[in-house]
Amino acid sequence: MNENLNDIVLRPRFKIELDKSHTSVLEAFEHKKHNQNRYIVSRVDDHVFIKLPKAQQQFWSPQLHLEINEIDQNKSQLYGLFGPNPTVWTLFMFLHFAVAGLFIAFCIWAYSNYALKEDYQLQLWGMVLMVIIWFVLYFSGRVSKSSNQKEMTDLYTFMSEVLDE
């Protein structure tokens, strides 16, 4: 799990082939949903979401999204994805796209002023500011991921315990 920490990936993914039917894996998570209060386990079709209880959650607390696909009667494929709450991730991506859009707008504005032989220093400073904001967003995501490494490991361990039963 720690090998992903140095990757550029902000939302680590993994894939496991299981020697169990996908219905038995889904039933194991469904059983844990009602018989423990360490984590909130929810299921929608072939998708299982594992997250911390509300009292322990912070703004960027991770959750584990699992998708269990059937290979054949006795085998299944589990795809896992760690990430923040989908609402937080959507906001994070919106901010990235807004910064990229503003950067492009400042580029166009700077080129227009350059072509008209007018001063374009303000636009260049705007472009520099957008790059700085992008780096701040990126590194805040990295810091958040590394600070939540223990919770991600705990979620992975819980998932492994359910699969080993």
C-alpha positions in Angstrom: 0.0 0.0 0.0 2.8 2.4 0.8 4.3 2.0 -2.7 1.6 4.3 -4.0 2.6 7.1 -1.7 5.3 8.3 -4.1 3.3 8.1 -7.3 1.7 11.1 -8.8 -1.7 9.4 -8.4 -3.9 11.2 -5.9 -6.5 8.5 -5.8 -4.7 5.1 -5.5 -6.3 2.1 -7.2 -5.8 -1.6 -6.9 -7.1 -4.8 -8.5 -7.4 -8.3 -6.8 -8.6 -11.5 -8.4 -10.6 -13.5 -5.8 -11.3 -17.3 -5.7 -14.8 -16.6 -4.5 -18.0 -15.9 -6.4 -19.0 -12.3 -6.6 -22.3 -12.9 -4.8 -20.5 -14.4 -1.8 -18.1 -11.5 -1.7 -21.0 -9.0 -1.9 -22.9 -11.0 0.8 -19.8 -10.8 3.1 -19.8 -7.0 2.9 -23.6 -6.9 3.3 -23.3 -9.0 6.5 -20.6 -6.6 7.8 -22.9 -3.7 7.0 -25.2 -4.8 9.8 -22.8 -6.4 12.3 -20.2 -3.8 13.1 -19.9 -0.1 13.7 -16.2 0.5 13.0 -17.0 1.7 9.5 -20.0 2.6 7.4 -20.5 0.0 4.7 -23.0 0.6 1.9 -23.7 -1.3 -1.2 -25.3 -0.4 -4.5 -25.5 -3.3 -7.0 -21.9 -4.6 -7.5 -20.3 -1.5 -5.7 -19.4 -1.4 -2.0 -18.4 1.9 -0.3 -16.5 1.7 3.0 -16.0 4.9 5.0 -15.4 6.2 8.5 -18.3 7.0 10.8 -19.5 10.6 10.7 -18.0 11.4 14.1 -14.5 10.5 12.8 -14.7 12.0 9.4 -12.8 15.2 8.4 -13.2 17.2 5.2 -10.7 15.1 3.3 -11.2 11.7 5.0 -10.8 8.8 2.6 -13.3 6.3 1.6 -12.8 3.0 -0.2 -14.9 2.3 -3.3 -14.9 -1.4 -4.3 -16.4 -2.8 -7.5 -16.8 -6.6 -7.6 -17.2 -8.1 -11.1 -17.9 -11.8 -11.9 -15.3 -13.7 -13.9 -17.0 -17.1 -13.6 -19.0 -19.0 -11.0 -16.1 -19.3 -8.6 -13.9 -16.3 -9.4 -14.4 -12.6 -9.2 -12.4 -9.5 -9.8 -12.3 -6.7 -7.2 -11.4 -3.2 -8.2 -10.6 -0.8 -5.4 -10.3 3.0 -5.4 -9.3 5.2 -2.5 -10.5 8.8 -2.6 -12.3 11.5 -0.6 -16.0 12.0 -0.5 -17.2 12.4 -4.1 -18.5 15.9 -3.4 -15.1 16.9 -2.1 -13.4 15.3 -5.2 -15.8 17.2 -7.5 -15.0 20.5 -5.8 -11.2 19.7 -6.1 -11.5 18.9 -9.8 -13.7 22.0 -10.4 -11.0 24.2 -8.9 -8.4 22.6 -11.1 -10.5 23.2 -14.2 -11.3 26.8 -13.2 -7.6 27.5 -12.7 -6.8 25.9 -16.1 -9.5 28.0 -17.8 -8.3 31.2 -16.2 -4.7 30.4 -17.2 -5.9 30.0 -20.9 -7.9 33.2 -20.6 -4.9 35.1 -19.4 -2.8 33.6 -22.2 -5.3 34.8 -24.8 -5.6 38.2 -23.2 -1.8 38.5 -23.0 -1.4 37.5 -26.7 -4.1 40.0 -27.7 -2.4 42.8 -25.9 1.0 41.7 -27.3 -0.4 41.7 -30.9 -1.9 45.2 -30.3 1.4 46.4 -28.9 -0.1 47.2 -25.5 1.2 46.4 -22.0 0.6 42.8 -21.1 2.4 42.5 -17.7 -0.8 42.2 -15.8 -1.8 39.1 -17.9 1.6 37.5 -17.4 1.3 38.0 -13.6 -2.2 36.4 -13.8 -0.7 33.4 -15.6 2.0 33.1 -13.0 -0.6 33.3 -10.2 -2.7 30.5 -11.9 0.4 28.3 -12.0 1.1 29.0 -8.3 -2.5 28.2 -7.4 -2.4 25.0 -9.4 0.8 23.9 -7.4 -0.9 24.8 -4.1 -4.0 22.7 -5.1 -1.7 19.8 -6.2 0.4 19.8 -3.1 -2.6 20.2 -0.8 -4.0 17.0 -2.3 -0.6 15.2 -1.8 -0.4 16.4 1.8 -3.9 15.3 2.4 -3.3 11.9 0.9 -0.1 11.3 3.0 -1.8 12.5 6.2 -4.6 10.0 5.6 -2.3 7.1 4.8 -3.2 5.4 8.2 -6.9 5.7 7.5 -6.4 4.3 4.0 -4.4 1.4 5.5 -7.1 0.8 8.1 -9.8 0.7 5.3 -7.7 -1.7 3.3 -7.1 -4.0 6.3 -10.9 -4.0 7.1 -11.6 -5.0 3.5 -9.0 -7.8 3.7 -10.5 -9.1 6.9 -14.0 -9.3 5.3 -12.5 -11.1 2.3 -10.6 -13.6 4.4 -13.7 -14.6 6.4 
